[in-house]
Amino acid sequence: PDCKGGTDEAKCGTCDFEGPGTCGWTSNHPDTFKKMPGAEDLYGPGYDHTLGTGDGHYMLAESLWWHDGDHAMEEISSPVFPVTGKRCRMRFWYNAELGVNGTMQIKVKSDAGSSILLERMGNTTGNWTFETVRLSEGTNVQVTIGLSAVGIGESYWLAVDDIRFTDCDPGHLNGPGECDFELNTCDYTNLARENKRGSLC
């Protein structure tokens, strides 16, 4: 699943959901599925992120709970990566209606255990939003994107599109001075700030 040469692209997790299948992503619930915005359904955004029209596709998790206290977690899971490198990241776009008690949760599990990488709770803007999470190195790594909801007679949904895994090959290490500054400063220091003459932009 390191996608070298693009030969296993269909199953490496990177996906815009415009081709056949779901690029190896699977669901734990029948209400989580690949959706075309124009399809007859009450939930989900009216356009995808890739094309920005009703002709595109995305993955949609949706829940409708009518009883107080009902709780569920609908998830889509990536293929399992046998090994990932230190710089491995997942970048993706999401659009959600989380109501008052809904939560989007990004988890990673591997041979070393599991952890939560990102949580977003409560009402959202209704626009496509970009996120990046860092997976780091590990073996048998799998990412899960989940919609958790506690029912109070509300509907909840989570749409995901344009998922991309980058720098996951364990041979891809930081070169001298290499940094994109997205997650940290890679041990760069700001001499101007130390001399009280300025700050990092």
C-alpha positions as CSV (number, residue, x, y, z in Angstrom):
1,P,0.0,0.0,0.0
2,D,2.9,2.5,-0.4
3,C,1.6,3.1,-4.0
4,K,5.0,3.0,-5.6
5,G,4.6,3.6,-9.3
6,G,0.8,3.9,-8.8
7,T,0.4,0.1,-9.4
8,D,-1.7,-0.4,-6.3
9,E,-3.4,3.0,-6.3
10,A,-6.9,1.4,-6.2
11,K,-6.3,-0.1,-2.7
12,C,-3.8,2.3,-1.1
13,G,-6.4,4.5,0.6
14,T,-5.9,7.7,-1.4
15,C,-9.3,8.3,-3.0
16,D,-11.6,10.9,-4.6
17,F,-14.4,8.3,-4.9
18,E,-14.9,9.2,-8.6
19,G,-13.7,5.8,-10.0
20,P,-15.2,2.4,-9.4
21,G,-15.2,1.2,-5.8
22,T,-13.9,3.0,-2.7
23,C,-10.1,2.5,-3.0
24,G,-10.0,-0.1,-0.2
25,W,-12.1,1.9,2.3
26,T,-14.7,-0.2,4.1
27,S,-17.7,0.6,6.4
28,N,-19.0,-1.0,9.6
29,H,-22.6,0.0,8.8
30,P,-25.0,-0.1,5.8
31,D,-25.9,3.6,6.4
32,T,-22.3,4.5,5.5
33,F,-21.9,4.4,1.7
34,K,-20.5,6.0,-1.4
35,K,-22.9,8.6,-2.5
36,M,-23.6,10.8,-5.5
37,P,-25.1,14.1,-4.3
38,G,-27.8,14.0,-7.0
39,A,-29.1,10.6,-5.6
40,E,-32.4,10.6,-3.8
41,D,-31.5,11.2,-0.2
42,L,-32.3,13.7,2.5
43,Y,-28.9,13.9,4.0
44,G,-25.4,15.0,3.0
45,P,-24.0,18.0,1.1
46,G,-25.5,18.9,-2.3
47,Y,-22.1,18.8,-4.0
48,D,-18.9,16.9,-3.6
49,H,-15.4,18.4,-3.1
50,T,-13.6,17.0,-6.1
51,L,-15.8,18.3,-8.8
52,G,-17.8,20.8,-6.8
53,T,-21.0,19.7,-8.5
54,G,-23.8,17.2,-8.0
55,D,-22.1,14.9,-10.4
56,G,-19.3,13.9,-8.0
57,H,-19.1,11.3,-5.2
58,Y,-18.1,11.1,-1.6
59,M,-18.4,8.8,1.4
60,L,-21.3,9.5,3.6
61,A,-22.1,8.3,7.1
62,E,-25.6,9.2,8.4
63,S,-27.6,8.5,11.5
64,L,-31.2,9.3,12.5
65,W,-32.1,8.7,16.1
66,W,-35.5,9.2,17.6
67,H,-35.0,8.1,21.2
68,D,-33.0,9.9,23.9
69,G,-29.9,8.1,24.8
70,D,-29.6,6.1,21.5
71,H,-25.9,6.0,20.7
72,A,-23.9,4.6,17.8
73,M,-20.6,4.9,16.0
74,E,-20.6,4.7,12.2
75,E,-17.1,4.3,10.7
76,I,-15.2,4.0,7.5
77,S,-11.8,2.4,7.7
78,S,-8.8,2.6,5.5
79,P,-6.9,-0.4,4.1
80,V,-4.2,-1.7,6.5
81,F,-0.7,-0.3,5.8
82,P,1.9,-3.0,6.6
83,V,4.4,-0.3,7.6
84,T,4.4,3.5,7.6
85,G,7.2,6.0,7.9
86,K,7.8,8.9,10.4
87,R,6.3,11.5,8.1
88,C,3.1,9.7,7.1
89,R,0.1,11.9,6.9
90,M,-3.5,11.7,5.9
91,R,-5.1,14.8,4.3
92,F,-8.8,14.9,3.6
93,W,-11.9,17.1,3.2
94,Y,-15.0,16.7,5.3
95,N,-18.5,18.2,5.5
96,A,-20.8,17.5,8.4
97,E,-24.0,18.1,10.3
98,L,-23.1,17.1,13.8
99,G,-26.1,18.7,15.6
100,V,-25.7,19.3,19.3
101,N,-24.3,15.8,20.3
102,G,-22.6,14.5,17.2
103,T,-18.8,14.0,17.0
104,M,-16.4,13.3,14.2
105,Q,-13.5,11.3,15.3
106,I,-10.3,10.2,13.5
107,K,-8.5,7.2,15.1
108,V,-5.4,5.2,14.2
109,K,-4.7,1.7,15.3
110,S,-1.5,-0.3,14.8
111,D,0.5,-3.1,16.4
112,A,1.5,-0.5,19.0
113,G,-2.1,0.2,20.1
114,S,-4.7,2.8,19.1
115,S,-5.1,6.6,19.7
116,I,-7.5,9.4,18.7
117,L,-5.8,11.9,16.3
118,L,-8.6,14.4,15.9
119,E,-12.1,15.2,17.2
120,R,-14.6,17.8,16.0
121,M,-17.9,18.3,17.9
122,G,-21.1,20.2,17.6
123,N,-22.6,22.2,14.7
124,T,-20.5,22.9,11.6
125,T,-20.6,25.5,8.9
126,G,-21.9,23.2,6.2
127,N,-18.9,23.8,4.0
128,W,-16.1,21.5,2.9
129,T,-13.3,21.7,5.4
130,F,-9.7,20.6,5.0
131,E,-7.8,18.6,7.7
132,T,-4.4,16.9,8.1
133,V,-3.5,14.3,10.6
134,R,-0.1,12.7,11.2
135,L,0.0,8.9,11.5
136,S,3.8,8.6,12.2
137,E,5.6,5.3,11.9
138,G,4.1,1.9,12.7
139,T,3.2,-1.5,11.5
140,N,-0.2,-2.8,10.4
141,V,-1.6,0.8,10.5
142,Q,-5.3,1.5,9.9
143,V,-7.2,4.8,10.0
144,T,-10.8,5.1,11.0
145,I,-13.1,8.1,10.4
146,G,-16.1,7.9,12.6
147,L,-19.4,9.6,13.3
148,S,-20.5,9.3,16.9
149,A,-24.1,10.4,17.8
150,V,-26.3,10.4,20.8
151,G,-29.9,10.5,19.8
152,I,-32.3,13.3,20.8
153,G,-34.5,13.2,17.7
154,E,-31.9,14.7,15.4
155,S,-30.2,13.6,12.2
156,Y,-26.4,13.5,11.9
157,W,-24.2,13.0,8.9
158,L,-20.6,13.1,7.9
159,A,-19.3,13.3,4.3
160,V,-15.6,12.7,3.4
161,D,-13.9,13.3,0.1
162,D,-10.4,13.6,-1.5
163,I,-8.5,11.5,1.0
164,R,-4.8,11.5,0.4
165,F,-1.9,9.7,2.1
166,T,1.5,11.3,1.7
167,D,5.0,10.4,2.7
168,C,4.0,7.1,4.1
169,D,6.8,5.1,2.5
170,P,9.2,4.3,5.4
171,G,12.1,5.2,3.2
172,H,10.8,8.8,2.9
173,L,12.7,10.6,5.7
174,N,13.4,14.3,6.3
175,G,16.3,15.5,4.2
176,P,18.6,18.1,5.6
177,G,16.6,21.2,6.2
178,E,13.4,19.7,4.7
179,C,10.2,21.0,6.3
180,D,6.7,22.0,5.2
181,F,5.8,23.7,8.6
182,E,2.3,22.2,8.6
183,L,2.6,20.4,11.9
184,N,5.7,21.9,13.6
185,T,8.9,23.8,12.9
186,C,11.1,20.7,12.4
187,D,13.6,22.1,15.0
188,Y,14.0,25.4,13.1
189,T,14.5,28.3,15.5
190,N,13.7,32.0,15.1
191,L,16.7,34.1,15.9
192,A,14.8,37.3,15.3
193,R,12.3,36.4,18.0
194,E,15.1,35.4,20.4
195,N,16.6,38.8,19.8
196,K,13.1,40.4,20.2
197,R,13.2,41.8,16.7
198,G,10.3,39.8,15.2
199,S,8.5,36.5,15.0
200,L,7.8,33.7,12.6
201,C,5.2,34.4,9.9
